[in-house]
Amino acid sequence: MHEITPDNPILRPEARKGRLPGRLNKWHYASGALALLVAIPLLVVFSGWLQPDTEIWSHLAETLLNQLFINTIKLVIGVGLGVTLLGVTLAWLTTRCDFPGRGLFDWMLMLPLAIPAYVMAFVAIGLLDFSGPVQTALRSWLGVGHYWFPEIRSTGGVIAVMVLVLYPYVYMLARTAFLTQGRSTLEAAQTLGYGPLEVFRRVALPMARPAIVAGTSLALMETLADFGTVATFNYDTFTTAIYKAWFGFFSLQTASQLASLLLLFVFISLMTERATRRRAQYHDTMRSGKPTRFILHGWRGWSITAALSLLFAIAFLIPFIQLCLWAMESISEEFDSRYFGLLYHTLLLGLLAALLTSACALVLGFARRYQRDRLTAFTVNIANLGYALPGSVLAVGIMIALTQSDHFFHRLTGLLGYNTTGQILGGSVFALLIAYVIRFMAVAHGPVETGLSRIRYSLPEAARTLGARPREILTRIYLPLIRPGLLTAMLLVLVDTMKEMPATLLMRPFGWDTLAVRIYEMTSEGEWERAALPAITLVLVGLLPVILLVRKTLQDR
Amino acid sequence: MDLLLEINDLHCGYDDQPVVNGLTLHVTQGNLVSLLGPSGCGKTTVLRAIAGFQTVRAGEIRLNGKVVSSPHIRIPPEQRNLGMVFQDYALFPHLTVTENIAFGLRHHSATARQKTVDRLLELIGMEGYGQRYPTELSGGQQQRIAVARALAPEPTLLLLDEPFSNLDVELRERLAIDVRDMLHAQNATAIFVTHDQHEAFVMGERIGVMNEGHLLQWETPFNLYHEPADRFVADFIGKGSFLRGEMSTSDTVTTELGRITGNRAYPWPEGTPVDILLRPDDVMIVDESPIRATVTDRAFKGADTLYTLKLSNGMEMLSLMPSRYDYLIGSEIGIEIDIDHFILFPVEPIA
C-alpha cells in the first residue's frame, strides 16, 4: 500500500522530479562533466565542416560519396528488415507455440550474440568463397561450371551475415514482451472470434511493438558502427571511408566530415525509433497468468524444429566448429608468445575500461538517485548516448580534440621557455580508454541503475541514524548491495571492449595490438586460419555475458 | 522534568508546497508519545525533521536543549544519536540479524557488542535467530529486529514511523503492546507516528493529532476521545455523531430531542446554532423512552454491540450497549441521551 504523499519514501530526495535545480551541487558537476565528455567529440566531429580539407573532400565527393550513401542505406534497410522478421518470428515461436525442443531453442537462439560480426564475416567468406571448402566440394562432385552458387562477397552476403549475428537483440526483447503479455488480453481476442495468427497480428504484435522497435534500433546502431564486417567484405561504408581518410590520406578533417555524415544516419535511426515508439511501453495492467501455447503436432512441429536447427547450425554451430578447425590447423604457429602479448593487452585494456566505465556509471547512477531534477536527467541521458556513437566517429572526435589540446600545451610550454613536441594525450592509452568509456557507458549504466533502484532510500537512512558516516554508507551499504550489478556491468564492458575493433584500430598506441586488431590484419590478407585463434578466444569470452543473459531469462521464464 | 525534545514553531515543505505549518511540541525524558493523523498530514515529515533528513524552513528543533535543526543549522542524522524504526523496517538484506543489530555499535568491543545483541534478542524474544538473514524472517520478526537494531546504540530518542502498517491487523495490536512494553523496560523516550488511532492509544501516553501540517491537540488518549478540541479531532478519533441544536442557556441546548443539559458552560449567546458530540456510549436504548428510533444496523463486538439507529426525522446515530441486550435490525426502540462529556461545536465559526 503506497500512496503518493509527501511522506512517500519513493519520492525521498527533497528536490522533486521534473524541476530545474535550485542550487548546483557535486552531483550536477559530476554528471555534467560526463555529459561533456560525450558531447565534446560530437561537437568536434561536426566542426570538421568549418575547415574542410577541400581538395581531398572534392575528390571523395566525385568518386565515393554516392556509393557510401547507397551502400549504407541498403545495409540499414536490409539488416533492419532481416533482424525484425527473424527475431519476431523466432520469439513468437518459442513463446507462443510448442514443438519438439522448444525449451532448448528458447535459449540457444541467443548464442549467436557471442560471435562478433567481423568473425562471422570471415568465417562466411572462408567457407563459401570460390576457393572455400563448400564450393570446392561442389566442384569435385559436379564439375566446374555445372552448378550455381550465390556470390558471398555481395550486398546480400553482408546483410545475411549481419542479420545472423544481430537478430538476437530483437529476439530477446520481443521474447520478453510476448512473455509479459497477459493471458486474458489474448483470450479476449480469441473469444471475439480471432484465430491464432490473427491474434498475433492484431493484438500480440502491436502490444510488443515498442520492444521490437527498441531491438531493431539496437541492431541498427551496431550495423552503422560496424567496421570489421564491411571491411572484410570490401563493402564500402562510412566506417571504411573514415579509416581510409585517416590512414590513406592522413586527413583527420576529411575523416571528421565523413564521421558527421555517419552520425546523421545514427540520428535519423534514433529519431525513427522515438517516433515509432511514441508513448512508452504498453503494459498489461492486469497480469493474468501465462498464455496457453499453440501446440504444433506431428510434421508441423518437427518442421519448425528442423528449420530452427538449421538456423542454429548456420548462425552458431558451423562457424564455431569451423573456427575450432582452423585454430587447430594454425595453433602450432599462432599459439606463441605473440598471442599471449595480444591477449594480455586485450585483457588489460578491457579491465581498465571496465573499472573506469563502471565507476563513471556509478557516479551517474548516484547523481540520478540523489538529484531528480530535469538538469540531471538531461546530463545523464547525454552521458549515456555513447552507445549510439560508432567507434570510428568517437576515435576521430577524440583524436582531434586531444591533438588540439596537445598543440595548446606545446604553445603554453613554448611561452614558458620549454620546448615540447609530439603527442602527449593524443595517441595514448588514455585517449583509447576515453573512447571505451564513452562508447560503453550505457552498457554499464543499465545493471548499475537496476542495482541501485533496488536499494530503498530507507536503508542508507537507517544506517545514518545508527551513526554511519557517508563514506561508511558507501562501503557498508551501497557497495555490498550493488556488487552483483557492478560485477555484471564490469563483465559487459570488459567483453565489449575486448571485441571492439574500429576505435582500437584507429587509436591504439604503438605496441598495443589487441586480438581484434590481429583479426583485422589477418583477415585483410585472407589468412582465415591465422585469424581463427584470436577469433575463437573472443567468441569464448563473448559467451560469458550471453550465459548471464540466458540464466536471467531462464529464471523469469 | 527534563525536556528532551523541543520543537518550536516548525515549518517544513517541499518546493512551494508547505507540509508542516508552525508546529510546537515538547517531549520529556521517558515519555512515549504518538503523532496521529491521516496520510499526508505532515506527521512523517516532522519525524524526518527530528531525525535530520528533512530541512527546516523556519523554527527550530532542540535535543537536550541544543539546537539540532533550524534554517541555519542542520546537524547530520548520524551525529544526533537518535534511533529510527522505518515503515519498511529497512533491515540490511546483506547482513545477518546479529550484524544488523550490531550495525550501530561501532565503538564497542566484540564481546560488548555480542552481549548487547544477546540481551536485545532476548528482549524481543528471538534468541537463536542471530545467524538468520532478514529475508528468512516473517514480517513481525523483521519488525522486532528493526526495533532491537534501533535500540542497540541506546539512543536518546527513538522515532518510529508507522512501524506496524505493513503487518496484518491481528499482529498489529499485539506487537504494539509488545513494543510498548519493550520501550518501557528500556526506559526509552519514543515518538511514534501512525494513522491508526488504536495503535496510537496503545503506544502513546500522550497523542498529538495532526492535520494539514498543524498540531490540533496534544492530549492523553482519554481526553482526546472525551474532550476533543475541535471538530476534526472529534471526527477522527472514535466513532460518533453530531446532534444539531441552539444554545438556550450557557449549559443547555435545545434540540429536536428535547433540552440537553451538560456538565459545563459555554460562553456563546442564546440562540447560537451548535452541534453536540454524541459518542455511542452517550446514547442509551431505553424501551419506554418517548424518543423513538429504528435499528438499521448492528455490529456484534463481543461484550458490546454497536447499533446504528435512525430517528423519525432521518437523523442517524450510534449506540453502544452491553450485548446482553439484543435488538434485531428493524425493531423500533426508544432512546435516551445521557452525556458525560458535554462537547459543543458552533455550527459557524464564532468571531
Contacts between the chains, C-beta under 8 A, distances in Angstrom:
chain1	res1	chain2	res2	distance
A	1	B	165	7.5
A	3	B	39	5.5
A	3	B	40	7.4
A	5	B	39	5.3
A	5	B	40	4.0
A	6	B	14	5.8
A	6	B	17	7.3
A	6	B	19	5.0
A	6	B	40	6.6
A	6	B	42	7.3
A	6	B	44	7.8
A	6	B	45	6.1
A	7	B	39	6.7
A	7	B	40	6.8
A	7	B	43	7.6
A	7	B	44	3.7
A	7	B	45	6.6
A	9	B	86	7.9
A	9	B	87	7.2
A	9	B	88	7.1
A	14	B	14	6.4
A	14	B	54	7.5
A	14	B	55	6.5
A	15	B	15	8.0
A	16	B	14	6.0
A	16	B	15	5.7
A	19	B	15	6.9
A	456	B	88	6.1
A	456	B	90	6.7
A	458	B	86	4.3
A	458	B	87	7.5
A	458	B	88	5.5
A	458	B	90	3.7
A	459	B	90	5.2
A	459	B	92	6.4
A	461	B	51	7.7
A	461	B	53	6.1
A	461	B	77	7.2
A	461	B	84	7.3
A	461	B	86	7.2
A	461	B	90	6.9
A	462	B	84	6.6
A	462	B	86	5.9
A	462	B	90	3.9
A	462	B	91	8.0
A	462	B	92	7.6
A	462	B	149	7.7
A	463	B	92	7.6
A	463	B	103	6.9
A	464	B	52	7.9
A	464	B	53	7.9
A	464	B	76	7.2
A	464	B	77	4.2
A	464	B	78	4.7
A	465	B	51	6.0
A	465	B	77	5.5
A	465	B	78	7.4
A	465	B	80	7.7
A	465	B	82	5.7
A	465	B	83	6.3
A	465	B	84	4.2
A	465	B	104	8.0
A	465	B	150	7.3
A	465	B	155	7.9
A	465	B	159	7.8
A	466	B	78	7.8
A	466	B	83	7.8
A	466	B	103	5.2
A	466	B	104	3.2
A	466	B	149	7.1
A	466	B	150	7.7
A	466	B	152	8.0
A	466	B	153	6.4
A	467	B	78	5.0
A	467	B	79	7.9
A	467	B	81	7.5
A	467	B	104	5.3
A	467	B	106	6.3
A	467	B	153	6.4
A	468	B	78	5.9
A	468	B	103	7.5
A	468	B	104	7.8
A	468	B	106	8.0
A	469	B	78	5.8
A	476	B	103	7.7
A	477	B	92	6.6
A	480	B	94	4.7
A	481	B	92	8.0
A	481	B	93	7.1
A	481	B	94	5.8
